[in-house]
Amino acid sequence: ETGPMPGNIPLRDLYYEITDSIRAVDTSHLIIIEGNWFANDFTGLTPPWDDNMAYGPHKYWSINDQASIQWVLDIRNTHNVPLYFGECGENSNVWFRDAIKLFEDNDIGWAWWPMKKVDEIDGPYNVPRSQEYQELLDYWEGNGPAPSAAVAKATLMQLAEDFKLENCVYQKDVIDAMFRQINDTTTIPYHTQD
C-alpha cells in the first residue's frame, strides 16, 4: 500500500499474471482480488477477468450505512461478482455489530482482523503485554536500549506461545456483539467468564 497508482495498471497486470499462474494448476478455487490503497481502490480492476473471482475490499473506521458500501454493491451488481470484506474491525462492539449487520443484510461475506490482539479490548482474543515485549517495543521505537539477540528471540517466542488460543483471554463481549447482537439487541448482564 504505497499509494495510488495511475489506473492501477501495474497491480492489474500483476493480478492477471497471478491468476494465470493459479489457473494453470487449479481451476476450481475462488480467487479474491483486493483493490489498491488499503484494498479499496478498484480502478482498472473491473470487469472480472476470471469466472471464479470475488472482490475483497476492507472496511475500517467508517460509518456503517448503505451509502458507505454502495460503491462495492455497484461493482457486484454491474459485474455479477461476489464480495468479501476480507478485513474489518479495529473499532468498538457497536461498530462491529453494525458493520456485520450491514454486510449480512446485503449478502456480503466478511472476516475480522485481527482475531487476536496484544493488550486491547477490541478483538475476540487478547494477550496481555509482557514487560519484556514492552521493552522490545520501546527499543523499536527508539526509546529504549537494544536487547541482546537472545532476549529479543526469547521475547518473541514467548509472544508466539502467548498467542496460542489456550493462552489468550477470551473477550466474550466482542463475540456477543459480532454474532448475537446483529439479530437480538436485548440487553444481557455482562459476565467476565462463562
N, C-alpha and C positions, 0 to 999 in steps of 0.2 A: 504494500500500500504506500507507494512512493508519491502518489498524487495522480491527478487526472492525466491520461494520455490522449492526445487528439484522436477522437473516434474510436479509441480502444483497439486500434488496428494491431499493434504487437500482441496484445492479450488475445484477441480473436484468432490470430494466426497460430499462437501457441495452443489455444484450446482445440483448433482444428487438427493440429499435429498430434496432440494428446489423444483426442477422440479416435483418430485413425489408428494410432498405436494400440489403444484399448480394443477397438473393434477387430483388429487383426487376430486377437486371441480370445475375445469374449464378446459375443453378440447378444447376450441376454440381460446383463445388468444395467440398471439405470445409471446414467451419468448426470451428476448435478453440477451445474455451471454457476459460479459466483461472479458477480459483477466486479468492476474495479472500484477503487476508492471506498474501502470498508465494505466491499461486496455489494454496493448499491447503485453503481453506475453501469447500466446495461447497454449504453450507447454502442452500436455496432455489433452487439452480441445477439441480436434478433435479425431474422427469424431463426428458429432452431435448425441446426444442420444435421440432426440425428433424430431418428424416430423414437428413441427411448431416452429422452433427455428431460431434465427439470431445471428450473431456475431457482437459485438459492440465495436470496438476499438476507441481510441481517437487520435486526431491529433492537435498538438501544435508546434509552433516554428520549423518547419522543411521545407525543400524545397518542393514545390508543383509541383512535376513532377511524371510521371508514375512510375518511379523506387521507389519513396517514399511510394507508396501504393501497389506495386506489390505483396508484401507478403500477404496482405489481399485478393487481387484478386485471388491469388493462393489458399487460403483457400476456397473462394467462388466457384471457378471452380472445385476444387478437390472434394468438398463435396456437391455441389449444394445447398448452403445455402445463404440466403440474408445477406447483410452487412448494418450496420447502424452506421455511425460515430456519436456516441451519445454525444460527447463533442468535440468542436473545437473552436478555436478563440485565444484571448489574443495577438493579433499582430497588423497588420495595415490593412487599407482598401484594399490595393493592395493584401496583403496576403489573406484576406477574399475572394476577387474576384477570385483569382487564385485557392484557395482550393475548393471553391464551384463549379467552372467550372470543375475542375478535378473530383470531386465526381459525378457531373451530367453527364459528358461525359462518365463515367464508370458505370452509373446506380446504384449509391450508395446513400442511404439515409443519411441525416445529420441533426444535431441540433447544435445550437450555445450555448456556455456557456461563461459567463453568459449573460443574456439579459439586466440586469440592473447592473450598477457598481457605486461605490462611487468615485467621483472626477476623472474620467478617460474619455478619448476621444475615446477609442476603444471598445465601446459597443453601442448597439442600443439606450439605455436609460442611462442617468446619473443622479445621485443625488449629489448635492453639499455637501461637507463635512462641517458639522457644527463645531463650536468651541468646543461645549460640546462633540461631538463624537471624535474629535481630542484629547481632554484631556483624554478621556477614553482609546483611543489607546495608548497614551503616558504612562498611568498607566500600561496597559497590557504589554507594552514593557519595564517596569521598569524605565521609565524616567519621572515619574510624581507622584503626591500624589494620594492616594486612594480616590475615590469619595465615598460619602455615598451611601448606597443601594438605597435610594430613587432617588438620582441624576442619578445613573447608570441605574436604571429601566426607569426613565423618558427619558433619552438619547436614550436608545434602542427602547423604544416605539415610540419616535419621528422619529427615523430612519425607523422603520416599516411603519409609516404614510407617510414619505417621499418617500418610495418605492412604494406606490400606483401609478399606471400608470399615473393618472391625475396630480400627483405632480412631476413627473420625467421630465427631459429635454430630448426631443426627438432629437436624433442626426441623421438627415436626410442623411448625407454623408455616414454613416455606412450602412444604409439600401440601399442606392443607389449602393454602392459597392457590396453588397450581392445579389441584385436582378436585377437591370438594367444592371450594368456593365459586368455581366457574358455573356450577349448576345449583348451588344451595348457599344462600347468603345468611342463613341462620347463624346467629352469634352463639359460639360454644365456649365453655370455660377453657382457659389456657392452662395446660399442664406441661412442665418441662420434660417429663419422661412418661412413656407408655410402652 
